[in-house]
Amino acid sequence: MVFKITSAKIVATPGSHAWTQAYEYTPENTDELANKGRLFILASAKFLEKEIDFMYLGREILSNVLKEYTEAVKKSPQSALVDTIKKVSSQFKNRVEGLELGAALVLGNALICVAYGGMRAYIIRRGSLATLLESSSATISASGFPHEDDVFILGTSSFFKAISLTDLNKACILGLEKAVEVFAPIIHSDLGSDASLYLIRFGEGVVSTNLATSGRPNFETLTRKQLLTGYGFNFNGIKKLISKKLKLAEKKNIYINGTSGVIRPQRSKFNLGIGIVLVIALLISILFGLKEKKGKEFREMIDSDIEKAEHLISESSNLYSIDKNRARDLFNEGKGVVLQLEGKGVIDERLIVLKNTIDSKEGEILGEYREDAREFLDITLLTSNFTGSVMSLSGVELYILDESGNKLVQVNIDKKGGKVIAGPSILEKSEDITSYSERIFVKRNDGVYQIDSSNKKKVIEKDWGDSAKIYAYAGNIYILDKSFSQIYRYNGSDSGFGQKKPWLTGQIGNLVNALDWTLDGFIWVLEEGGVVEKYSLGNKDYFSLEERFPTLSSPDAIYTDEEIESLYILDPEGEQIVVYDKEGKYIVRYLPGPIKDAKDLVVSEKERKAFFLQGGKLMFVELKHL
C-alpha cells in the first residue's frame, strides 16, 4: 500500500550557541524515489566555538547526512542510513556538544528510523503512543510497516524534556495542524534553541503535504544540489551555453566567392556574439556574487544587532535588583535597537520573541505601564452638565466639586455608587473643597463653610489673600496663602476652629508659584516646573525629585496621605502619572493615553487606583506596581 504522507515540522529559533533544523529530501526521479525513498532528517547541536556561524555548520551537517546516504549505492537502505548517521555523528561530535541526529526513511510501505545522541522516536497507533527509539551516545535503529492513520514522531531531547508524552499524544490525535498550533509557540519561546520536532502521518493515497513552522530560512525550499554545494544560484546553464558556443566557433564555414573564385573562411558576426555572451555571463556571476555578499553582510549585521539587543535586555533584567538606573539605561538601549530593526522591516522570529519580552518586562524594569485610563463613573448620569474640577478623598468617600455649576457629588470608590449632595443654593461661589472624617468643607470668597445636603455653616472667617488653597488634616484646617507665601493652621475643637496661626516659622519657600498641595504629616507643595517642596514642623526640608527620568512637562496635581508610601503627580501635558517614593526617587509612571484635559488627582492604594477627572467623568488607572 502506498501511503499519503503528511509531514509537519516545528523548529526552535536559533540561539547564540545552539541550533536545530529539519530537512526533507524527496528524489524527483521515480526510480531514485523507489530505491532511496523519502528521507526526513532532524539535527540539533550546541556550539563550542564562540564566534561560529551556526547556519553554515548546520547546513554542513545536513549536507553530509544527505550526501553519505544518497551516495551509498551498494548497501541496503537501512544499512546505508545507519552507517550515515554513525559517520556524520563521528565527524562532528568533537566540534559541537550535545549533537543529536535523527532520520526517518519512508520507502514504499516501510518505515526506517535511526537516532543518535538523545534523539527520540515514537509512533501513535489507534490513539496509543508507543516508544520506538530513545537514543544516547550510540546509534540505534528500528524498522517496520506503518498502518493507515499512524503518526510517527521524531524529536530532540530538549523538546521531550518539556512536553509530556500524554500531551503530545492528545494533540496529535486531533491532527498535525492542531499539534503545530499547540506546540509551536512553546518551542519558539519557552524551550531551548535546540528543540525541534518532526511529525509524519500515514494516510490513504499518494499526495504529500508539508506543514512547517520555523524561525529561520527553510532548507526544504533548496534543491538537493543547492544543499550539497551551498549555493542558491546554478551556473551550469551558463557554462553549457558557453561550451556550446565555443564548439560552434571552432567550425569554420567555407564558401566560394562568386567574383574571384577564391575559397576563404566567412567573416561572420558570430565571434562578436560569443564575446557578448561571455561578458554577460561574467556580469551575471559578478552581480550574483555581490548580491550574495551583500545579503550575507546584511544578515550578519541583523544577527549582530539582534544579539546585542538580547544581551542588553537580559543584562538589564539581571541588574535591576542591584542598580535600577543602569538597568533602565540598558533596557532603553536594547528597546531602541529592536525599534530600529522593526523600522527597517526586519522579520525574524528572534525579533518577535524580543518584542514580547520587552512588552512583558517594560513595566517592571522601566517602571512604565501603558494602558488607557478607564471610566469609573459617568457623573453626568447623576446630574446633567456636570464638569468636575476639584476632589477630596476621605476613606472610601470621594467628594467632587463642580465650581462652575456649583454642584457637589459624593462617590463611594468601594461600592462604585454616587449621589448629588449639594447644589447652587449651598455651594454658590465655592472655590475649593476638603474633607475629614465625613465632614465636608468648602472655601468661598468670604471664608470656610462646613456643608451637608441641606445646610451650610461658616466656620472660619476669611483672613488671607485672594489666592489660597484649603486642606483638612488631623481635625485642623490648613490654608495655603499664595498671596503672602504663608501657610496658616486653624486648630479644630468640639466647638469649632480657633484663630489662625502661621505654620511656617523657619525658612519660608516661594509659595506664589504653588499649583497644588497635599498633607500626610508633612506638607508637600507642587510648584511650577515640576518642583516639589517638603515642609516639616513649620520648616522647609531638603527635598528634590530625581531628575534622571522621566521629565515632567507641566504637572498640576500632587497626592499622598498617611497611608500611602509614595508621591503621585499628575502631568496632563505629558499625559502621565508619575510615582516617586518620599525620598524623591522615581518608582514608576503610568501612560494612560490622552489626558491633556485631566484635572486633580486622588489615590487609593487600598483600591489600587489613581483617580482623576475628565469633564463629567471620573476616570481611573489601575496601579499595577503595587
Protein Blocks (a to p, Z undefined) as FASTA:
>chain_A
ZZddddddddddddfkbccdddddddfblklmmmnopaddddddddfblkbcfklmmmmm
mmmmmmmmmmmmkbcfklmmmmmmmmmmmmmmmmpghiacdddddehjaccdddehhiac
dddeehiacdfbdcdfbccdddddddehiacddddfklmmmpcfklmmmmmmnojklmmm
mmmmmmmmmmcfkbccddddddedjbdcdddddfbdcfklpcfklmmnopabdfklmmmm
mmmmmmmmmpccddddfklopacddddfklmmmmmmmmmmmmmmmmmmmmmmmmmmmmmm
mmmmmmmmmmmmmmmmmmmmmmmmlmmmmmmmmmmmmmmmmmnopacfklmmmmmmmmmm
mmmmnopacdddddfbdfklmpghiacfbdcdehjaccdddfklopacdddfklopacdf
bdfklmgoiabdcdeehiacdddfkbccdddfkbccdfbdcdbdfbdcdddeehiacddd
fklopacdddddfkbccddddfblbdcddfklpmbdcdehiacdddehhiacddeehiac
dddddfkbccdfbdcbdcddfkbcbdcdddfknopaddddfeopafbdcdebjaklggcj
dddfklopacddehjaccddddfkZZ
